[in-house]
Amino acid sequence: MLKIMRGKVWKFGDNVDTDVITPGIYMDAPMEEMKKHVLEAMNPRFPREVQPGDVIIAGKNFGCGSSRETAPNAIQALGVAAVVAASFGRIFFRNAIAIGLPIITCPQAAEHFQEGEEAELDIPQALVKNLTRDSTHSGEVLAGEVLDILSAGGILAWLKSRRAA
Amino acid sequence: MGMTMAEKILSRASGQYEVAPGQFVTAKIDLAMAHEAIASVFVSLASIGWDKVWDPSRIVVLLDHYVPACTERYADIHKVVRYAVKQWGIKHYYGERAGICHQVLPEKGHVLPGMLIVGTDSHTTTYGAFGAAGTGIGFSEMAYVFATGQLWFKVPETIRFSLTGAFPDNVFSKDLILFLAGKFSSEVAQYKSVEFIGPLAEEMSLSSRMTMSNMAVEIGAKFGFFVPDQKVSRFLEGRAKESFALIAPDAHARYEKTYEIDVSSLEPQVAFPFSVDNVRPITEARDIQIHQAFIGSCTNGRLEDLHVAAKILRGKQVHPDVRLLVTPASWEVYRQAMQDGTLETLIDAGAIIENSSCGPCFGAHLGLLGSDENCIASINRNFKGRMGSPKAQVFLASPATVAASALEGKIADPRGCATKGEWEKC
């Protein structure tokens, strides 16, 4: 089941591309090394200081660009609980679900959060709460099957669980 | 209620009478394409104890990103690919003897109108030029497709670009798609299906259509359709792997928006670093010094593109401070260009002819950039570090603009060069 999650917010702007999330130069590096460089070109503090359970809140078109799955993988490897954005690059959106990284498309979230504020996310209901300011913002609810994939921890885990069932 | 191309194909593939934008469906995949990524798919499925694929005849595999293997690591990855292909009994395997996936699949008759096709490559949208719903997915999702033959989709909204007018000399569909990215941004079609329609769309060659469908993903699109016509039928004669019927959107289909575009006064366009929608007309790009020029890739490496370049380069010499790389998009293109003398013209002008592969386009091998170098390229992306050094700059343009620039040693306007129709006389 997807629990309600709470975490500190890291803010990013519009059009964050997958080359910035996981730079090509580290593409052949092991994940332990690659994750140290996630989004460093946008905010060098991010990969060093992000804590497990923190959430990313971003503007439009997060994860645009190439189909590299390392982008959501590396964000997940840093322990980020979920990504909220006004919109996502289509393939990033799919890849995040496929690897079990919860995401919410919420057009208003970015303008109602400052970095460091506390967010509470309800993935099945697509609700984004700012606990610091006590405001709630609705995002786009995902379909049942997509939520099942996220609950299972990704599409391969989902495949495995259904085969076992 | 009528349906768009995307709605028709997704409703058929999901076994529903009708679907509407926003709806989630589970669809049966008609064809799955994997390049080197199949190695990762194989390892993923093995890790959950899965040892077979849903239908070995509906999967096409080839090697195109790192051929011949550019490092020991990729030589080992290629070994896994060959092993996986044998273990799974993949019926259509072309290895490194065919070319770039998005050129090869249509040539070999795998891409047919109305199909739902997924590939481990974002430019799988190219198949929209044949009326197929082609789209890119990640490795984990491809593993799921290999196992089950199915995948979830959100039915997209559809936008249309209605294209009219005639291209001025040495202005091409590449200039048009760059212009659209510049005018409407790289996310105008985010999550959406695009249909290119109108008299100009009908007039365009299949090669020119493929360039636009290919780059539809650069404006965010999930699919980039042209309505398939007799040009598609003729191309597929003797190639198609199975029978097919042409498909068209319904007359009363609902569109989110239609943009009207007249190309009569379109100038050659150049996308400046570091995004595809950072586009300016050639008149604002002239005189930027270049060190490398590249004609090739799944975007613009077809015979039509090589002919355009050869017309401009014939009897001239590439600037001494520039290296010009040419990569025919497939072995078929390579062979045709060899037989009709195009390659000789290009070599005489000083071009380096490379084997058909993705190589330089995404900075893997066969011609990378050093720091502070500029490259003008007929490819699809100019992100930071795309072709080597993050301190290098990549400018995107048509093969004509790339060829003209290679002669000048700086970004140059191709409109003064040899014009359409002269190739036959050469």
Chai-1 contact restraints between the chains, C-beta under 6 A:
chainA,res_idxA,chainB,res_idxB,connection_type,confidence,min_distance_angstrom,max_distance_angstrom,comment,restraint_id
A,D19,B,F383,contact,1.0,0.0,6.0,A-B,restraint_1
A,G24,B,G385,contact,1.0,0.0,6.0,A-B,restraint_2
A,N61,B,E187,contact,1.0,0.0,6.0,A-B,restraint_3
A,S66,B,S122,contact,1.0,0.0,6.0,A-B,restraint_4
A,S67,B,S122,contact,1.0,0.0,6.0,A-B,restraint_5
A,S67,B,G136,contact,1.0,0.0,6.0,A-B,restraint_6
A,S67,B,G138,contact,1.0,0.0,6.0,A-B,restraint_7
A,E69,B,G138,contact,1.0,0.0,6.0,A-B,restraint_8
A,E69,B,F139,contact,1.0,0.0,6.0,A-B,restraint_9
A,S87,B,Q190,contact,1.0,0.0,6.0,A-B,restraint_10
A,R90,B,Y191,contact,1.0,0.0,6.0,A-B,restraint_11
A,R90,B,K222,contact,1.0,0.0,6.0,A-B,restraint_12
A,I91,B,G136,contact,1.0,0.0,6.0,A-B,restraint_13
A,N95,B,G138,contact,1.0,0.0,6.0,A-B,restraint_14
A,A98,B,G138,contact,1.0,0.0,6.0,A-B,restraint_15
A,A98,B,S140,contact,1.0,0.0,6.0,A-B,restraint_16
A,A98,B,E141,contact,1.0,0.0,6.0,A-B,restraint_17
A,I99,B,S140,contact,1.0,0.0,6.0,A-B,restraint_18
A,A143,B,F24,contact,1.0,0.0,6.0,A-B,restraint_19
A,E145,B,W152,contact,1.0,0.0,6.0,A-B,restraint_20
A,I155,B,S140,contact,1.0,0.0,6.0,A-B,restraint_21
A,I155,B,Y144,contact,1.0,0.0,6.0,A-B,restraint_22
A,L156,B,S44,contact,1.0,0.0,6.0,A-B,restraint_23
A,L156,B,I48,contact,1.0,0.0,6.0,A-B,restraint_24
A,L156,B,S140,contact,1.0,0.0,6.0,A-B,restraint_25
A,L156,B,A143,contact,1.0,0.0,6.0,A-B,restraint_26
A,L159,B,Y144,contact,1.0,0.0,6.0,A-B,restraint_27
A,L159,B,A147,contact,1.0,0.0,6.0,A-B,restraint_28
A,K160,B,I48,contact,1.0,0.0,6.0,A-B,restraint_29
